[in-house]
Amino acid sequence: SPLPGASSVTALVSAAGAVAGEGASSGFAFIGFLPTKAQERQQAVAQLAQDPRTLVLLEAPHRIADLAQALAVLQERPVTLGRELTKQFEDIATMAAADVPGWLAADPHRSKGEFALLLHPQAVQTDGLADAHRVLALLLAELPTKTAVKLAADITGAPRNALYDTALAWKRDAEQADD
């Protein structure tokens, strides 16, 4: 059980354990509430999927099921849910993002109360990143940078921002070598 206090965010970060993962910056980013409209929420989740950092979200009880469905696309990324944190009926559980909708549906009481959610750091394995770099290099030989980065991220699951930074670094290196 986390230390009691005025903030559900700090209580959840404390209860979730380590927030820095391999390749992720230390600390966490507070996101707050995602948009209420379905399309805007899906776009926000797509952006979060590319973010390897620890992320903290908040959600109201009447929207938690919708958020859980939206987050399910993150598949195996660990999520810690805190319900009614710092209150009498506090509940904390950690599971894969894909399992959150089922966990909420299994008990009607789980959908009651205010929620704080922590998306654990996205694991980027060095072998996976090496594979992503190989795919990116092949795609860059045939496609524009933006398209190659998008496809490489979709194929390998590597963060799009990291691949884009790599592509730009390779381009700079190639230009300097030509000089």
N, C-alpha and C positions, 0 to 999 in steps of 0.2 A: 504494500500500500504506500502511495506517495505521501510526502509530507503535506499536511493541510496548509492551505493558504488562500489568498484571494484570487489567484489566477489558475484557471484550468489548464492553460498552456504550459506553464512551468511544472505543474503537477504531472501532466501527461509526459512531458519530456523526461522528468525524473523517473516516472514509472516505466517508461519504454526502454530505459537503459541507454547504452551507447548510441550516439547520434551521428558519429563520424564513421563513414565506411571507406573502404579502399577506393581511392580516386575521388572521394567526395571531400568537400571542405569541412572543417570542423564547425560545430555549431548547427544552427537550423535556420530556416527561413519561415517566417510567419506569413501565411497566405490569407488567412481569415476565411470569410464566406465566399464561395464560388457564386457565379451568376445564377439567378433563379430560373431563367428561361433555358429550356432543354438544349437548344442548339448552341447557345453561348457557353453553357456548362460543359458540353462535349468538347468545344474548342479549348476551353480552359484546361480540361483534363488532358487533352492531347499535348498541350504545352507542358503540363506537369510531368507527363510521361517522358519527356525529353530532358527533364531536370534531374540530375543525379543526386542532388542534395537531400537532406532531411527536410521535410515540409510539414507544416502544421496547419490544419484546416479547422474551421468551426462549422457546425451545422445545427439547424433547428429540428425538433422532432418530426414535424410534419413534412420535412424534405429529406430526411435521412435515407429513406428507401431509394429515392431517385438518385441521390449522390452515390449510394452503394452500387447501384446498377452502372452508373457512369464510371466509377472507379474500377469496376470488374475488368475493364479492358487492360488494366495494368498487370493482370494475370498473377504471377508469382511474387510480385513486389510486396514485401511485408507491410502490413498496416496495423497500427495499434489504435484501437478505439477506446475512448474514455467517455463514459456516460455518467452524468450527474457527478462530475469530479468535485471534490471538496465538500460533498453533501452526504447525507446519511445513507442513501442507496447507491453509492458509487460502484461502478462496474468497469473493469479494464480487461481487454482481451486483445491478443495479437494473433494475426492469421494472414494468409495470402489474400491479396485484394480480390481475387476471383471468388473467395469463400465468404466475403462480407455479406452479400445479399442473403445467402442461405442462413448464415448465423443470425441475422436480424429476424428473418421470417420464422425461425425455429421457436421463438418465444415472444409473444406479443409485448411483454414488459420491456424487452430490449429496445423497442422503438420509442420508448417514452423518455423524456428528459433531454437536456441539452447535451450536445456531443462536441468533443474535440477529437480530431483524428490526426495521427502522425504517420506520414508515409516515410518509411525507413529509407536510407540511402540506396540508390539504385546500384546494384553490384555491376561493376564493369571489370570483367576478368581480362587479364593481359593477353591471354591466348585469343579471346574473343575480339579484343581490340586489334591484335595483329591480323586476324582474319578480316576484320572490317577495313583495315588499311589496304590489304591486298585487293579486296573487292572494290574499294574506292579508287585505287590506282588503275584498275582495269576499266572502270566506268569513266574515269576522267580522260582516258585516252580517246574515248568515242563521243562523250557527251559534255554539255556545258556544266560548269561547276555546280550550280544550284540543283540541277536534275541528278547529277551523279551523287551528290551528297544525300539527297532525299532517298534515292534508290538504295544506296549503301546502308543507310540507317534502317530502312524498311526491311532489307534482306537480312542484316546481321543483328539488329536490335541495339546497336551502339548509339549513343547519344548524338543527335544531329549536330548540335553545337560543336562538340568535340571533333566530329568529322569535317565540319566546315572550317574550323580553325586549322586542322591538318592540311586540308586542300589549299588554303591560302598560304600557309607556310611553305608547302611544296612549290607553289607558283612563284613565291618570292625567291626561293632558293634557285629555281630554274632561271629566273630573270637575272639574278646576280651572276650565275654561272655563264650566261650569255654575254655579259658585259666585259 
